[in-house]
């Protein structure tokens, strides 16, 4: 994700993901809606 390359926090929501090329998402924080909420709550703004 370009956003991560410029230093932004990212999370890939996989519940509705269409991955036509079958690329691995392991290099990004990812998961379902519950995982997203846990991620949001764990990220603290500096």
Secondary structure as UniProt FT lines:
FT   HELIX           2..5
FT   TURN            6..7
FT   STRAND          12..13
FT   TURN            15..16
FT   TURN            20..21
FT   TURN            26..27
FT   STRAND          30..31
FT   HELIX           33..42
//
